[in-house]
Amino acid sequence: MSRVSPFRALVGVLVGLYLSLHPAAAGAAKLILALGDDSYIPSNAIQGAEVKRELGEYGLVEFAVVILSNVSYGGLPAAVQGGLSEYLNRGGSLLITGGPNAYGSGGYRAIADILPFEIRAEQDWRAAPFKPVIPLQPGHPILEGVTFRTVGSFYDLNPKPGAVEIAQYAGGGLGRGIGGGPGGAVLGGGTFQSPMIAERRVGPGTVVGVAFDLGQEARSGWADGSRFVRNLLTYLLALSPLEPKPREKEQGGDERKR
């Protein structure tokens, strides 16, 4: 996988500087669409940005960030399934996180062309020995101030050429030395590393993939889980130009699109 480009590094510096000088403007007037497990994403996750749990009156391209969190592809609204390519072509930011219902196990081969990982199998949610997550891009903005715990369940994915691999599992890749024991026992000792976090540009849009169950980790006592979520959303909001369309207020206080 690629290293972080100078442009991405510059974005990280500018994001940090901007938010330190103008904290109230972070993600101002922007929307986040959280689909699936949204239990670890508070409504006020980023000051000035609003988290929605459904499309409602908004079109997909009105959301600066879309989160697909442990949700199957078949469980997504039709407007999301059919609109992700246009969404990214308009510069949107997409975050995909793990759990038993994502990636190969969740039918994500249908959008394999936009993923920052390569899917290896239809059923790819695996258990492995608990080992650390190793940062590969320590200067990346989403890793600022974050220390990872050990993980023992994640997706058995391959690195995708051209994507930036941000972190990886410290043990060998599953199916390449892990999980090959009698009766499916976990053995360990694989030769290759499994990507845990990766980023990819798709047209002007950005896709960040997390191979472990971010919701489960955040709920189970990971001290830096909330910081990592904030870092992710701040970074993705800053990269996305998408905003909701202006709405006029009707008599009675209701709003409508212009």
N, C-alpha and C positions, 0 to 999 in steps of 0.2 A: 504494500500500500504506500501511497504518497506521504510526504511530510507536509506540515502546514505551510501554505504558500506565504510569501511576504505580504500579500494583500490581506490574508486572514489574520496574520499577526498584527498588521496595522489596524484592522477592524477592532481587534481585541483591545488595543491600547486606546483607541478613540472611544470605544464603548465605556471603558472604565473611567476615562477622563470626563466624558460627557455626564455620566451618571453621578460622579462625585461632585460636579459643579451644579447639576440640575436634577437632583433626585426626584423631584415631583414630576419631571417630564418623561421619566422612563416609561416607554410604551404608551405615551399619552394618546388618548382617543383610539387606541387599538383594541382589537378583540382577539381572544384565544378560544378556540373550540376544542374542548376536551371530551373525547369519546372513549368509552370503555371504563376502566378502573380510574376514576378521578378522585379517589379518596385522599390522595396525598397532594392534591393541587388545590390549595385554598383559593377562595374567590378573590382575595386580595393578594395573590401570590406576588404580583409586581405592581408597584404603585402606579396608578394611572392607566392600567390595562384591566379589562374586564373579562372574566372567564365565563364562557357559556357552555352548557351541557348538551345543547341541541342547536340545530341550525336556526330554528324559529323563523323569523321574518327575514333573515339575512341570507345572502348568497355566499357560496363557499369562498369566493374571491374577496369577500369583505373581512375575512379573518386573517390577521397577520400571521398567526401560528395555528396549526392544526396538530393535535396530539392524538395518536392512535395507541392507546395504552391497554395491552393485554385484551384486545378485542379482535374477533375473527373478521376476515375480509367480508364474508357473507353476512355478518351482523352490522355492517356499516350502512348508513342511508344510501339510497341509489344515487343521490346527488353528489355524495362524497366518492363513491366508487367510480362514477363516470366523470368526475371533475378534477381528479388529482393531477392529471397531466397539464390541463389548462392552468390549474392553481399554481403549479411550479413554474410554468412558462410566464406567469404574471409576476413572479418573484417571491411567492409565498414560502414560508418555512414549515417543514413537516418534521415532527418528532414521532418515532416509532419505538415503543418499549416492549420488553419481553413479558413472559408469563405463559401459561399453557395454551393460550389462544392466539398467538401471534406467529409470524414468519411461516415456515413450512407447515407447521401444525395448524395454523390458522388460515391457510389458503392464500398466502401472500405471493405465491408464484404468479398470480394474476397481475401483480404489479412488480415483477422481478426486475424490470428494466429501470425502475427508479430507486431501488433499495441500495444502501451502502454496503451490503453484504451479499454473498452468493449463497442461495439456499441449497443444501446438500441432499435433503431428504424430506419426504412428506410429513413424517413424524420426527421432529428434530428438537423437541424439548427434552433435555436430558438431566440426569443427576450425575455428579462427579465429586471427587474428594474436595473438601473445603480448602481452597487456596486463595491467595490474594489476587486482587485486580491490580495489574501493573500499568501505571501511566506511561505512555510512549511519547506524549507531547505535553510535558509538564508546564509549558508556557501557554497552553490553550486556555482561553477565558473560562470555559466551562469547568476547568479543574482548579481554579483559583481557590485556595483555602480548603480543599477537599482531600480527606484521607478516606480511602475505601476500606471496607471490611472484607473478610474472606467471603467467597460465594461458593455454593455447592449445587446450584441449579441454574441452567442457562441454555441458550440455543446453540446447537452445534452447527455453526456457520463457517463459511470460508471468507477470507478477505476478498474484496472485489478490486480488481486492478483500477487504478485511478482514484480510488477513495482514500481518504486520510484515516488511518487507523490511530485512534486516540488512546485506547487502553486495551489490554488483553489479559486473558486468564493465565495465571502463572504455571498451570499444569499443561500437559499435552492435550491436543485437540481430541474431542470425542470421535469415536469411530476410526481414529488414527492412532490407537494405542490405549484408549479408554473405553470401557464398556464392552470389551470383547471377551469377557470371562464366561464360564459356564452359567447358563441360565440368565445371561444378561448382567452378571455381576460387574461392578466397576473395578477396573484394575489400575488405571493410571499408567504413567510412563510413556505417554505419546511423544512423538518427535516434534510435532508442530504446535504452535500456539493457536488458541482460539480467540478471535477478535471479540471484545466486549463492548466497545463503543467505537463508532466510525461515523465519518461525515463525508457527504458527497454533494457536489454541485450538480443540479439537473437543470440545464438551461440557466436562467437567472435565479432560480430557486435553490433552496438548501434543504437537504434531508440529513437528519442525525438519527442514527439507530443505536439503541441500547439492547444488548442481547440478554441481560438478566431482567428479573421482575422488579422494576423500580418501585412499584407500589408496595410489594411485599417487603423489600429491603427498607424502605422509608418507614414502614409501620412497625418494624421489628427491632427498633432501637439503634439504627445507624445514626450516629451522632451528627454526621455531616450530610445526611440525606436531604434535609430541607434546603441547605445551602446549595447542594448540587442542583436541585430542582430550580431554585432561583437563578443560578448561573445559566442553566440551560435556557430558561425562558427569556432572561434578559438578553442573552446572545442572539437567540433566534428572532426576538422582536426587533432588535436593532438592525438585523439584516433584511427584514421584510418591509417593503414599502406599502403593503396593503392596509387599507383602512375602510371602515364602514362608510357607505354613501351618506351624504347629508340627508337629513329628514326634516321635513317641515312639520311644525306643530299645527294640528287641526283644532278647531274649537272644541273645548272640553279637555284639552291637554294631550290628546293622542298625537302620535307622530306618524308621518308617512314619508315614503321615499320621494325625493325630487325627481 
